[in-house]
Amino acid sequence: MTPWRIWHVRNEIIHDKPAPSVEISRRFLCSYVDSLMTIKYHPQADVKGKQPAIVDYQEIKRTRRRQRQDLKKACIWQKPDAGLLKLNVDGSYSAQAGDGGAGVLLRDDAGAVLLSACRYIPGCALPLEAELVACKESHYHAARRS
């Protein structure tokens, strides 16, 4: 979703429209993720937020348990399918220093590291900026690799 949003901002600039701020992009992406999570955990619900306000505490507990399990799965590196590569990307941000960093790691289906890169981001204003720079950096290295 982040590369898609970067492409959207790029198109806005190319067509002489003002680029949305980083904060607007962050809110858009968060809202989109919330909608997708609603669809995942409540497929019967209306995605536009209109659903009955009936509280099922057992369902809330089950949902939270699933979310914790999903988070645990997301934190453990999983190999890609045979013959594919996996590109992991992360950005970091220090509000005190006003800078950040980006890291990229490309591995094959056996877990062997094929490429690793990192980058210092001076004058980084927000955590989202660090994440976006990391995504941009990953595309650069992936394109060079392929």
SEDREN-694093 format. One record per atom (N, C-alpha, C): residue number from 1; atom name; y, z, x. Coordinates in nm, 3 decimals, always signed. Each point is the difference from the previous one (the first is absolute). Example, Ala and Ser with C-alpha at 12.3 -4.5 7.8 and 13.67 -1.06 7.14 Angstrom:
+-----+----+---------+---------+---------+
!   i ! at !   north !      up !    east !
+-----+----+---------+---------+---------+
!   1 !  N !  -0.569 !  +0.780 !  +1.319 !
!   1 ! CA !  +0.119 !  +0.000 !  -0.089 !
!   1 !  C !  +0.120 !  +0.000 !  +0.090 !
!   2 !  N !  +0.105 !  -0.072 !  -0.035 !
!   2 ! CA !  +0.119 !  +0.006 !  +0.082 !
!   2 !  C !  +0.109 !  +0.073 !  -0.077 !
+-----+----+---------+---------+---------+
END
This chain:
+-----+----+---------+---------+---------+
!   i ! at !   north !      up !    east !
+-----+----+---------+---------+---------+
!   1 !  N !  -0.119 !  +0.000 !  +0.082 !
!   1 ! CA !  +0.119 !  +0.000 !  -0.082 !
!   1 !  C !  +0.126 !  +0.000 !  +0.086 !
!   2 !  N !  -0.007 !  +0.067 !  +0.114 !
!   2 ! CA !  +0.119 !  +0.006 !  +0.086 !
!   2 !  C !  +0.035 !  -0.138 !  +0.056 !
!   3 !  N !  -0.098 !  -0.074 !  +0.054 !
!   3 ! CA !  +0.036 !  -0.135 !  +0.047 !
!   3 !  C !  +0.056 !  -0.088 !  -0.114 !
!   4 !  N !  -0.054 !  +0.016 !  -0.118 !
!   4 ! CA !  +0.050 !  -0.075 !  -0.115 !
!   4 !  C !  +0.146 !  +0.036 !  -0.026 !
!   5 !  N !  +0.034 !  +0.128 !  +0.008 !
!   5 ! CA !  +0.138 !  +0.043 !  -0.022 !
!   5 !  C !  +0.091 !  -0.053 !  +0.111 !
!   6 !  N !  -0.049 !  +0.001 !  +0.124 !
!   6 ! CA !  +0.079 !  -0.056 !  +0.111 !
!   6 !  C !  +0.031 !  -0.147 !  -0.028 !
!   7 !  N !  -0.101 !  -0.072 !  -0.048 !
!   7 ! CA !  +0.018 !  -0.141 !  -0.032 !
!   7 !  C !  +0.104 !  -0.016 !  -0.112 !
!   8 !  N !  -0.004 !  +0.086 !  -0.100 !
!   8 ! CA !  +0.097 !  -0.004 !  -0.109 !
!   8 !  C !  +0.142 !  +0.019 !  +0.054 !
!   9 !  N !  +0.020 !  +0.099 !  +0.087 !
!   9 ! CA !  +0.132 !  +0.026 !  +0.058 !
!   9 !  C !  +0.045 !  -0.121 !  +0.080 !
!  10 !  N !  -0.092 !  -0.058 !  +0.076 !
!  10 ! CA !  +0.031 !  -0.120 !  +0.078 !
!  10 !  C !  +0.047 !  -0.113 !  -0.091 !
!  11 !  N !  -0.069 !  -0.021 !  -0.110 !
!  11 ! CA !  +0.039 !  -0.105 !  -0.094 !
!  11 !  C !  +0.137 !  +0.027 !  -0.061 !
!  12 !  N !  +0.028 !  +0.126 !  -0.030 !
!  12 ! CA !  +0.133 !  +0.033 !  -0.054 !
!  12 !  C !  +0.109 !  -0.042 !  +0.098 !
!  13 !  N !  -0.021 !  +0.031 !  +0.127 !
!  13 ! CA !  +0.099 !  -0.033 !  +0.103 !
!  13 !  C !  +0.013 !  -0.151 !  +0.017 !
!  14 !  N !  -0.113 !  -0.070 !  +0.003 !
!  14 ! CA !  +0.002 !  -0.146 !  +0.017 !
!  14 !  C !  +0.075 !  -0.067 !  -0.115 !
!  15 !  N !  -0.012 !  +0.054 !  -0.119 !
!  15 ! CA !  +0.066 !  -0.060 !  -0.118 !
!  15 !  C !  +0.138 !  +0.062 !  -0.025 !
!  16 !  N !  +0.061 !  +0.051 !  +0.107 !
!  16 ! CA !  +0.137 !  +0.054 !  -0.004 !
!  16 !  C !  +0.019 !  +0.110 !  -0.102 !
!  17 !  N !  -0.102 !  +0.080 !  -0.019 !
!  17 ! CA !  +0.012 !  +0.117 !  -0.087 !
!  17 !  C !  +0.004 !  +0.123 !  +0.090 !
!  18 !  N !  +0.061 !  +0.107 !  -0.047 !
!  18 ! CA !  +0.002 !  +0.121 !  +0.084 !
!  18 !  C !  -0.141 !  +0.060 !  +0.012 !
!  19 !  N !  -0.032 !  +0.044 !  +0.119 !
!  19 ! CA !  -0.130 !  +0.062 !  +0.022 !
!  19 !  C !  -0.002 !  +0.137 !  -0.064 !
!  20 !  N !  -0.107 !  +0.034 !  -0.073 !
!  20 ! CA !  -0.009 !  +0.135 !  -0.056 !
!  20 !  C !  -0.009 !  +0.102 !  +0.113 !
!  21 !  N !  +0.055 !  +0.118 !  -0.024 !
!  21 ! CA !  -0.003 !  +0.103 !  +0.103 !
!  21 !  C !  -0.143 !  +0.049 !  +0.023 !
!  22 !  N !  -0.020 !  +0.068 !  +0.110 !
!  22 ! CA !  -0.131 !  +0.056 !  +0.032 !
!  22 !  C !  -0.040 !  +0.100 !  -0.109 !
!  23 !  N !  +0.097 !  +0.078 !  -0.049 !
!  23 ! CA !  -0.030 !  +0.098 !  -0.105 !
!  23 !  C !  -0.046 !  -0.068 !  -0.129 !
!  24 !  N !  +0.062 !  -0.110 !  -0.037 !
!  24 ! CA !  -0.042 !  -0.074 !  -0.120 !
!  24 !  C !  -0.141 !  -0.055 !  +0.019 !
!  25 !  N !  -0.029 !  -0.053 !  +0.119 !
!  25 ! CA !  -0.135 !  -0.050 !  +0.027 !
!  25 !  C !  -0.102 !  +0.113 !  -0.004 !
!  26 !  N !  +0.037 !  +0.116 !  +0.054 !
!  26 ! CA !  -0.090 !  +0.115 !  -0.001 !
!  26 !  C !  -0.031 !  +0.040 !  -0.144 !
!  27 !  N !  +0.105 !  +0.011 !  -0.084 !
!  27 ! CA !  -0.022 !  +0.039 !  -0.140 !
!  27 !  C !  -0.084 !  -0.103 !  -0.073 !
!  28 !  N !  +0.025 !  -0.129 !  +0.026 !
!  28 ! CA !  -0.078 !  -0.106 !  -0.064 !
!  28 !  C !  -0.148 !  +0.013 !  +0.036 !
!  29 !  N !  -0.028 !  +0.015 !  +0.131 !
!  29 ! CA !  -0.139 !  +0.010 !  +0.045 !
!  29 !  C !  -0.068 !  +0.125 !  -0.054 !
!  30 !  N !  +0.072 !  +0.113 !  -0.002 !
!  30 ! CA !  -0.058 !  +0.124 !  -0.055 !
!  30 !  C !  -0.031 !  -0.016 !  -0.148 !
!  31 !  N !  +0.091 !  -0.061 !  -0.073 !
!  31 ! CA !  -0.023 !  -0.022 !  -0.142 !
!  31 !  C !  -0.120 !  -0.091 !  -0.023 !
!  32 !  N !  -0.013 !  -0.102 !  +0.083 !
!  32 ! CA !  -0.112 !  -0.092 !  -0.011 !
!  32 !  C !  -0.132 !  +0.073 !  +0.027 !
!  33 !  N !  -0.002 !  +0.083 !  +0.104 !
!  33 ! CA !  -0.121 !  +0.078 !  +0.032 !
!  33 !  C !  -0.034 !  +0.094 !  -0.115 !
!  34 !  N !  +0.102 !  +0.066 !  -0.059 !
!  34 ! CA !  -0.024 !  +0.088 !  -0.114 !
!  34 !  C !  -0.064 !  -0.077 !  -0.116 !
!  35 !  N !  +0.050 !  -0.120 !  -0.026 !
!  35 ! CA !  -0.058 !  -0.082 !  -0.107 !
!  35 !  C !  -0.146 !  -0.034 !  +0.029 !
!  36 !  N !  -0.028 !  -0.037 !  +0.125 !
!  36 ! CA !  -0.139 !  -0.033 !  +0.036 !
!  36 !  C !  -0.091 !  +0.121 !  -0.010 !
!  37 !  N !  +0.050 !  +0.117 !  +0.040 !
!  37 ! CA !  -0.081 !  +0.122 !  -0.011 !
!  37 !  C !  -0.026 !  +0.035 !  -0.147 !
!  38 !  N !  +0.099 !  -0.022 !  -0.086 !
!  38 ! CA !  -0.018 !  +0.024 !  -0.143 !
!  38 !  C !  -0.110 !  -0.090 !  -0.054 !
!  39 !  N !  +0.004 !  -0.127 !  +0.040 !
!  39 ! CA !  -0.102 !  -0.094 !  -0.045 !
!  39 !  C !  -0.138 !  +0.043 !  +0.050 !
!  40 !  N !  -0.006 !  +0.047 !  +0.126 !
!  40 ! CA !  -0.128 !  +0.039 !  +0.059 !
!  40 !  C !  -0.060 !  +0.121 !  -0.071 !
!  41 !  N !  +0.081 !  +0.104 !  -0.021 !
!  41 ! CA !  -0.052 !  +0.126 !  -0.052 !
!  41 !  C !  +0.010 !  +0.012 !  -0.152 !
!  42 !  N !  +0.080 !  -0.084 !  -0.062 !
!  42 ! CA !  +0.014 !  +0.002 !  -0.146 !
!  42 !  C !  +0.005 !  -0.143 !  -0.052 !
!  43 !  N !  -0.111 !  -0.075 !  +0.009 !
!  43 ! CA !  +0.002 !  -0.141 !  -0.037 !
!  43 !  C !  +0.037 !  -0.024 !  -0.147 !
!  44 !  N !  -0.020 !  +0.099 !  -0.085 !
!  44 ! CA !  +0.031 !  -0.016 !  -0.141 !
!  44 !  C !  +0.149 !  +0.021 !  -0.029 !
!  45 !  N !  +0.076 !  +0.051 !  +0.097 !
!  45 ! CA !  +0.141 !  +0.033 !  -0.021 !
!  45 !  C !  +0.086 !  -0.126 !  +0.005 !
!  46 !  N !  +0.113 !  +0.008 !  -0.067 !
!  46 ! CA !  +0.100 !  -0.106 !  +0.004 !
!  46 !  C !  +0.072 !  +0.013 !  +0.135 !
!  47 !  N !  +0.001 !  -0.107 !  +0.078 !
!  47 ! CA !  +0.054 !  +0.006 !  +0.136 !
!  47 !  C !  +0.151 !  +0.026 !  -0.002 !
!  48 !  N !  +0.068 !  -0.033 !  -0.107 !
!  48 ! CA !  +0.144 !  +0.018 !  -0.004 !
!  48 !  C !  +0.038 !  +0.145 !  -0.025 !
!  49 !  N !  -0.095 !  +0.090 !  +0.007 !
!  49 ! CA !  +0.030 !  +0.142 !  -0.011 !
!  49 !  C !  -0.009 !  +0.055 !  -0.139 !
!  50 !  N !  -0.036 !  -0.081 !  -0.097 !
!  50 ! CA !  -0.009 !  +0.047 !  -0.137 !
!  50 !  C !  -0.145 !  +0.034 !  -0.030 !
!  51 !  N !  -0.027 !  +0.129 !  +0.000 !
!  51 ! CA !  -0.134 !  +0.047 !  -0.030 !
!  51 !  C !  +0.010 !  +0.136 !  -0.065 !
!  52 !  N !  -0.098 !  +0.039 !  -0.076 !
!  52 ! CA !  +0.005 !  +0.130 !  -0.067 !
!  52 !  C !  +0.014 !  +0.115 !  +0.099 !
!  53 !  N !  +0.072 !  +0.100 !  -0.036 !
!  53 ! CA !  +0.022 !  +0.116 !  +0.087 !
!  53 !  C !  -0.103 !  +0.108 !  -0.029 !
!  54 !  N !  -0.126 !  -0.039 !  -0.009 !
!  54 ! CA !  -0.109 !  +0.093 !  -0.022 !
!  54 !  C !  -0.048 !  +0.048 !  +0.136 !
!  55 !  N !  -0.006 !  +0.128 !  +0.019 !
!  55 ! CA !  -0.039 !  +0.055 !  +0.129 !
!  55 !  C !  -0.148 !  +0.035 !  -0.002 !
!  56 !  N !  -0.075 !  -0.066 !  +0.086 !
!  56 ! CA !  -0.143 !  +0.028 !  +0.016 !
!  56 !  C !  -0.016 !  +0.058 !  +0.141 !
!  57 !  N !  -0.003 !  +0.132 !  +0.008 !
!  57 ! CA !  -0.002 !  +0.067 !  +0.129 !
!  57 !  C !  -0.126 !  -0.034 !  +0.080 !
!  58 !  N !  -0.111 !  -0.021 !  -0.067 !
!  58 ! CA !  -0.122 !  -0.038 !  +0.071 !
!  58 !  C !  +0.017 !  -0.138 !  +0.064 !
!  59 !  N !  +0.065 !  -0.091 !  -0.071 !
!  59 ! CA !  +0.025 !  -0.133 !  +0.054 !
!  59 !  C !  +0.097 !  +0.008 !  +0.118 !
!  60 !  N !  +0.098 !  +0.087 !  -0.009 !
!  60 ! CA !  +0.094 !  +0.018 !  +0.111 !
!  60 !  C !  -0.074 !  +0.050 !  +0.123 !
!  61 !  N !  -0.091 !  +0.096 !  -0.018 !
!  61 ! CA !  -0.079 !  +0.052 !  +0.111 !
!  61 !  C !  -0.087 !  -0.111 !  +0.061 !
!  62 !  N !  -0.064 !  -0.081 !  -0.088 !
!  62 ! CA !  -0.084 !  -0.109 !  +0.049 !
!  62 !  C !  +0.084 !  -0.102 !  +0.077 !
!  63 !  N !  +0.117 !  -0.031 !  -0.052 !
!  63 ! CA !  +0.090 !  -0.096 !  +0.064 !
!  63 !  C !  +0.044 !  +0.051 !  +0.137 !
!  64 !  N !  +0.038 !  +0.126 !  +0.007 !
!  64 ! CA !  +0.042 !  +0.057 !  +0.129 !
!  64 !  C !  -0.114 !  +0.002 !  +0.100 !
!  65 !  N !  -0.121 !  +0.028 !  -0.048 !
!  65 ! CA !  -0.116 !  -0.001 !  +0.088 !
!  65 !  C !  -0.023 !  -0.142 !  +0.055 !
!  66 !  N !  +0.010 !  -0.101 !  -0.089 !
!  66 ! CA !  -0.016 !  -0.139 !  +0.044 !
!  66 !  C !  +0.109 !  -0.039 !  +0.100 !
!  67 !  N !  +0.122 !  +0.045 !  -0.026 !
!  67 ! CA !  +0.110 !  -0.031 !  +0.091 !
!  67 !  C !  -0.023 !  +0.063 !  +0.137 !
!  68 !  N !  -0.050 !  +0.123 !  +0.004 !
!  68 ! CA !  -0.030 !  +0.064 !  +0.128 !
!  68 !  C !  -0.110 !  -0.075 !  +0.073 !
!  69 !  N !  -0.103 !  -0.044 !  -0.074 !
!  69 ! CA !  -0.108 !  -0.076 !  +0.061 !
!  69 !  C !  +0.051 !  -0.134 !  +0.053 !
!  70 !  N !  +0.086 !  -0.066 !  -0.078 !
!  70 ! CA !  +0.059 !  -0.126 !  +0.045 !
!  70 !  C !  +0.082 !  +0.020 !  +0.126 !
!  71 !  N !  +0.074 !  +0.110 !  +0.006 !
!  71 ! CA !  +0.081 !  +0.030 !  +0.118 !
!  71 !  C !  -0.088 !  +0.024 !  +0.121 !
!  72 !  N !  -0.109 !  +0.073 !  -0.018 !
!  72 ! CA !  -0.093 !  +0.024 !  +0.111 !
!  72 !  C !  -0.058 !  -0.132 !  +0.050 !
!  73 !  N !  -0.038 !  -0.087 !  -0.092 !
!  73 ! CA !  -0.055 !  -0.130 !  +0.038 !
!  73 !  C !  +0.105 !  -0.082 !  +0.075 !
!  74 !  N !  +0.125 !  +0.008 !  -0.045 !
!  74 ! CA !  +0.108 !  -0.077 !  +0.062 !
!  74 !  C !  +0.029 !  +0.049 !  +0.141 !
!  75 !  N !  -0.027 !  +0.127 !  +0.027 !
!  75 ! CA !  +0.030 !  +0.058 !  +0.131 !
!  75 !  C !  -0.109 !  -0.029 !  +0.103 !
!  76 !  N !  -0.115 !  -0.044 !  -0.044 !
!  76 ! CA !  -0.111 !  -0.031 !  +0.092 !
!  76 !  C !  -0.004 !  -0.151 !  +0.019 !
!  77 !  N !  +0.006 !  -0.043 !  +0.127 !
!  77 ! CA !  -0.002 !  -0.144 !  +0.027 !
!  77 !  C !  -0.132 !  -0.058 !  -0.046 !
!  78 !  N !  +0.009 !  -0.107 !  -0.076 !
!  78 ! CA !  -0.120 !  -0.067 !  -0.049 !
!  78 !  C !  -0.006 !  -0.139 !  +0.059 !
!  79 !  N !  -0.118 !  -0.038 !  +0.045 !
!  79 ! CA !  -0.019 !  -0.130 !  +0.062 !
!  79 !  C !  +0.022 !  -0.111 !  -0.103 !
!  80 !  N !  +0.052 !  -0.114 !  +0.046 !
!  80 ! CA !  +0.009 !  -0.115 !  -0.090 !
!  80 !  C !  -0.138 !  -0.062 !  -0.019 !
!  81 !  N !  -0.012 !  -0.088 !  -0.096 !
!  81 ! CA !  -0.126 !  -0.071 !  -0.020 !
!  81 !  C !  -0.033 !  -0.083 !  +0.124 !
!  82 !  N !  -0.127 !  -0.033 !  +0.014 !
!  82 ! CA !  -0.048 !  -0.076 !  +0.116 !
!  82 !  C !  +0.080 !  -0.130 !  +0.015 !
!  83 !  N !  +0.040 !  -0.027 !  +0.122 !
!  83 ! CA !  +0.074 !  -0.124 !  +0.030 !
!  83 !  C !  +0.150 !  +0.009 !  -0.024 !
!  84 !  N !  +0.047 !  +0.114 !  -0.052 !
!  84 ! CA !  +0.144 !  +0.015 !  -0.027 !
!  84 !  C !  +0.063 !  +0.096 !  +0.099 !
!  85 !  N !  +0.131 !  -0.004 !  +0.009 !
!  85 ! CA !  +0.076 !  +0.091 !  +0.084 !
!  85 !  C !  +0.081 !  +0.093 !  -0.090 !
!  86 !  N !  +0.038 !  +0.115 !  +0.055 !
!  86 ! CA !  +0.081 !  +0.094 !  -0.077 !
!  86 !  C !  +0.124 !  +0.034 !  +0.083 !
!  87 !  N !  +0.114 !  -0.011 !  -0.063 !
!  87 ! CA !  +0.128 !  +0.026 !  +0.065 !
!  87 !  C !  +0.058 !  +0.128 !  -0.060 !
!  88 !  N !  +0.012 !  +0.104 !  +0.082 !
!  88 ! CA !  +0.061 !  +0.126 !  -0.044 !
!  88 !  C !  +0.142 !  +0.007 !  +0.055 !
!  89 !  N !  +0.091 !  +0.047 !  -0.084 !
!  89 ! CA !  +0.142 !  +0.003 !  +0.032 !
!  89 !  C !  +0.056 !  +0.135 !  -0.039 !
!  90 !  N !  +0.093 !  +0.052 !  +0.080 !
!  90 ! CA !  +0.068 !  +0.124 !  -0.040 !
!  90 !  C !  +0.138 !  +0.004 !  +0.063 !
!  91 !  N !  +0.091 !  +0.061 !  -0.074 !
!  91 ! CA !  +0.134 !  +0.023 !  +0.051 !
!  91 !  C !  +0.025 !  +0.149 !  +0.005 !
!  92 !  N !  +0.085 !  +0.042 !  +0.092 !
!  92 ! CA !  +0.036 !  +0.141 !  +0.008 !
!  92 !  C !  +0.151 !  +0.010 !  +0.009 !
!  93 !  N !  +0.052 !  +0.117 !  -0.039 !
!  93 ! CA !  +0.145 !  +0.016 !  -0.010 !
!  93 !  C !  +0.038 !  +0.143 !  +0.036 !
!  94 !  N !  +0.107 !  +0.014 !  +0.077 !
!  94 ! CA !  +0.053 !  +0.130 !  +0.034 !
!  94 !  C !  +0.144 !  +0.007 !  -0.048 !
!  95 !  N !  +0.025 !  +0.081 !  -0.103 !
!  95 ! CA !  +0.135 !  +0.014 !  -0.054 !
!  95 !  C !  +0.092 !  +0.065 !  +0.103 !
!  96 !  N !  -0.052 !  +0.096 !  +0.075 !
!  96 ! CA !  +0.082 !  +0.070 !  +0.099 !
!  96 !  C !  +0.047 !  -0.094 !  +0.110 !
!  97 !  N !  -0.091 !  -0.082 !  +0.050 !
!  97 ! CA !  +0.035 !  -0.092 !  +0.109 !
!  97 !  C !  +0.064 !  -0.128 !  -0.051 !
!  98 !  N !  -0.024 !  -0.033 !  -0.127 !
!  98 ! CA !  +0.054 !  -0.124 !  -0.056 !
!  98 !  C !  -0.069 !  -0.124 !  +0.056 !
!  99 !  N !  -0.126 !  +0.015 !  +0.031 !
!  99 ! CA !  -0.076 !  -0.114 !  +0.048 !
!  99 !  C !  -0.140 !  +0.001 !  -0.059 !
! 100 !  N !  -0.077 !  -0.100 !  +0.035 !
! 100 ! CA !  -0.135 !  -0.008 !  -0.055 !
! 100 !  C !  -0.091 !  -0.078 !  +0.092 !
! 101 !  N !  -0.117 !  -0.029 !  -0.052 !
! 101 ! CA !  -0.097 !  -0.075 !  +0.076 !
! 101 !  C !  -0.093 !  -0.075 !  -0.092 !
! 102 !  N !  -0.066 !  -0.101 !  +0.054 !
! 102 ! CA !  -0.095 !  -0.079 !  -0.076 !
! 102 !  C !  -0.126 !  -0.018 !  +0.083 !
! 103 !  N !  -0.114 !  +0.004 !  -0.065 !
! 103 ! CA !  -0.127 !  -0.019 !  +0.069 !
! 103 !  C !  -0.088 !  -0.097 !  -0.075 !
! 104 !  N !  -0.075 !  -0.080 !  +0.075 !
! 104 ! CA !  -0.089 !  -0.101 !  -0.056 !
! 104 !  C !  -0.134 !  +0.008 !  +0.072 !
! 105 !  N !  -0.109 !  -0.008 !  -0.075 !
! 105 ! CA !  -0.133 !  +0.004 !  +0.059 !
! 105 !  C !  -0.089 !  -0.100 !  -0.075 !
! 106 !  N !  -0.058 !  -0.094 !  +0.075 !
! 106 ! CA !  -0.089 !  -0.101 !  -0.058 !
! 106 !  C !  -0.141 !  +0.025 !  +0.052 !
! 107 !  N !  -0.096 !  +0.015 !  -0.094 !
! 107 ! CA !  -0.139 !  +0.026 !  +0.039 !
! 107 !  C !  -0.093 !  -0.097 !  -0.071 !
! 108 !  N !  -0.115 !  -0.022 !  +0.062 !
! 108 ! CA !  -0.100 !  -0.087 !  -0.063 !
! 108 !  C !  -0.095 !  +0.083 !  -0.086 !
! 109 !  N !  -0.102 !  -0.066 !  -0.056 !
! 109 ! CA !  -0.091 !  +0.068 !  -0.092 !
! 109 !  C !  -0.091 !  +0.102 !  +0.069 !
! 110 !  N !  +0.000 !  +0.003 !  +0.133 !
! 110 ! CA !  -0.076 !  +0.102 !  +0.072 !
! 110 !  C !  +0.089 !  +0.118 !  +0.040 !
! 111 !  N !  +0.129 !  -0.012 !  -0.028 !
! 111 ! CA !  +0.094 !  +0.106 !  +0.034 !
! 111 !  C !  +0.064 !  -0.018 !  +0.137 !
! 112 !  N !  -0.033 !  -0.110 !  +0.070 !
! 112 ! CA !  +0.057 !  -0.024 !  +0.133 !
! 112 !  C !  +0.147 !  -0.038 !  -0.014 !
! 113 !  N !  +0.084 !  +0.058 !  +0.085 !
! 113 ! CA !  +0.144 !  -0.029 !  -0.001 !
! 113 !  C !  +0.024 !  -0.135 !  +0.066 !
! 114 !  N !  +0.061 !  -0.091 !  -0.075 !
! 114 ! CA !  +0.032 !  -0.132 !  +0.052 !
! 114 !  C !  +0.145 !  -0.010 !  +0.044 !
! 115 !  N !  +0.085 !  +0.080 !  -0.063 !
! 115 ! CA !  +0.142 !  -0.003 !  +0.032 !
! 115 !  C !  +0.063 !  +0.132 !  -0.040 !
! 116 !  N !  +0.087 !  +0.050 !  +0.083 !
! 116 ! CA !  +0.078 !  +0.118 !  -0.038 !
! 116 !  C !  +0.141 !  -0.021 !  +0.051 !
! 117 !  N !  +0.097 !  +0.045 !  -0.077 !
! 117 ! CA !  +0.140 !  -0.016 !  +0.038 !
! 117 !  C !  +0.081 !  +0.113 !  -0.061 !
! 118 !  N !  +0.108 !  +0.034 !  +0.068 !
! 118 ! CA !  +0.092 !  +0.097 !  -0.056 !
! 118 !  C !  +0.142 !  -0.043 !  +0.035 !
! 119 !  N !  +0.094 !  +0.053 !  -0.075 !
! 119 ! CA !  +0.139 !  -0.040 !  +0.020 !
! 119 !  C !  +0.092 !  +0.116 !  -0.033 !
! 120 !  N !  +0.097 !  +0.023 !  +0.085 !
! 120 ! CA !  +0.104 !  +0.099 !  -0.023 !
! 120 !  C !  +0.106 !  -0.063 !  -0.089 !
! 121 !  N !  +0.048 !  +0.075 !  -0.100 !
! 121 ! CA !  +0.102 !  -0.051 !  -0.092 !
! 121 !  C !  +0.125 !  +0.087 !  +0.014 !
! 122 !  N !  +0.096 !  -0.040 !  +0.084 !
! 122 ! CA !  +0.122 !  +0.080 !  +0.013 !
! 122 !  C !  +0.088 !  -0.017 !  -0.124 !
! 123 !  N !  +0.070 !  +0.104 !  -0.038 !
! 123 ! CA !  +0.092 !  -0.008 !  -0.113 !
! 123 !  C !  -0.069 !  -0.018 !  -0.133 !
! 124 !  N !  -0.118 !  +0.051 !  -0.014 !
! 124 ! CA !  -0.076 !  -0.011 !  -0.125 !
! 124 !  C !  +0.061 !  +0.096 !  -0.103 !
! 125 !  N !  +0.036 !  -0.051 !  -0.118 !
! 125 ! CA !  +0.073 !  +0.080 !  -0.097 !
! 125 !  C !  -0.089 !  +0.074 !  -0.100 !
! 126 !  N !  -0.115 !  -0.057 !  -0.033 !
! 126 ! CA !  -0.086 !  +0.057 !  -0.104 !
! 126 !  C !  -0.148 !  -0.020 !  +0.035 !
! 127 !  N !  -0.087 !  +0.086 !  -0.054 !
! 127 ! CA !  -0.144 !  -0.020 !  +0.021 !
! 127 !  C !  -0.047 !  -0.138 !  -0.047 !
! 128 !  N !  +0.054 !  -0.047 !  -0.112 !
! 128 ! CA !  -0.042 !  -0.130 !  -0.052 !
! 128 !  C !  +0.035 !  -0.111 !  +0.098 !
! 129 !  N !  +0.113 !  +0.013 !  +0.068 !
! 129 ! CA !  +0.038 !  -0.100 !  +0.100 !
! 129 !  C !  -0.105 !  -0.007 !  +0.110 !
! 130 !  N !  -0.047 !  +0.116 !  +0.045 !
! 130 ! CA !  -0.105 !  +0.003 !  +0.104 !
! 130 !  C !  -0.126 !  -0.068 !  -0.051 !
! 131 !  N !  -0.038 !  +0.027 !  -0.124 !
! 131 ! CA !  -0.120 !  -0.062 !  -0.057 !
! 131 !  C !  +0.018 !  -0.152 !  -0.012 !
! 132 !  N !  +0.118 !  -0.044 !  -0.040 !
! 132 ! CA !  +0.025 !  -0.144 !  -0.013 !
! 132 !  C !  -0.002 !  -0.069 !  +0.136 !
! 133 !  N !  +0.059 !  +0.063 !  +0.101 !
! 133 ! CA !  -0.004 !  -0.057 !  +0.134 !
! 133 !  C !  -0.145 !  -0.007 !  +0.048 !
! 134 !  N !  -0.080 !  +0.102 !  -0.030 !
! 134 ! CA !  -0.141 !  -0.001 !  +0.038 !
! 134 !  C !  -0.073 !  -0.116 !  -0.066 !
! 135 !  N !  +0.029 !  -0.025 !  -0.127 !
! 135 ! CA !  -0.064 !  -0.113 !  -0.070 !
! 135 !  C !  +0.042 !  -0.133 !  +0.063 !
! 136 !  N !  +0.128 !  -0.012 !  +0.030 !
! 136 ! CA !  +0.050 !  -0.123 !  +0.063 !
! 136 !  C !  -0.067 !  -0.020 !  +0.136 !
! 137 !  N !  -0.010 !  +0.108 !  +0.076 !
! 137 ! CA !  -0.064 !  -0.005 !  +0.132 !
! 137 !  C !  -0.147 !  -0.041 !  -0.013 !
! 138 !  N !  -0.068 !  +0.050 !  -0.103 !
! 138 ! CA !  -0.141 !  -0.035 !  -0.018 !
! 138 !  C !  -0.017 !  -0.148 !  -0.030 !
! 139 !  N !  +0.091 !  -0.056 !  -0.080 !
! 139 ! CA !  -0.008 !  -0.142 !  -0.031 !
! 139 !  C !  +0.023 !  -0.084 !  +0.126 !
! 140 !  N !  +0.094 !  +0.043 !  +0.081 !
! 140 ! CA !  +0.027 !  -0.071 !  +0.125 !
! 140 !  C !  -0.124 !  -0.003 !  +0.089 !
! 141 !  N !  -0.063 !  +0.116 !  +0.020 !
! 141 ! CA !  -0.116 !  +0.007 !  +0.088 !
! 141 !  C !  -0.121 !  -0.069 !  -0.061 !
! 142 !  N !  -0.017 !  +0.011 !  -0.130 !
! 142 ! CA !  -0.113 !  -0.067 !  -0.066 !
! 142 !  C !  +0.014 !  -0.151 !  +0.011 !
! 143 !  N !  +0.122 !  -0.049 !  -0.017 !
! 143 ! CA !  +0.024 !  -0.145 !  +0.012 !
! 143 !  C !  -0.026 !  -0.049 !  +0.142 !
! 144 !  N !  +0.042 !  +0.077 !  +0.099 !
! 144 ! CA !  -0.025 !  -0.036 !  +0.139 !
! 144 !  C !  -0.149 !  +0.003 !  +0.031 !
! 145 !  N !  -0.069 !  +0.096 !  -0.058 !
! 145 ! CA !  -0.144 !  +0.016 !  +0.024 !
! 145 !  C !  -0.080 !  -0.116 !  -0.061 !
! 146 !  N !  +0.046 !  -0.047 !  -0.116 !
! 146 ! CA !  -0.075 !  -0.106 !  -0.067 !
! 146 !  C !  +0.042 !  -0.138 !  +0.050 !
+-----+----+---------+---------+---------+
END
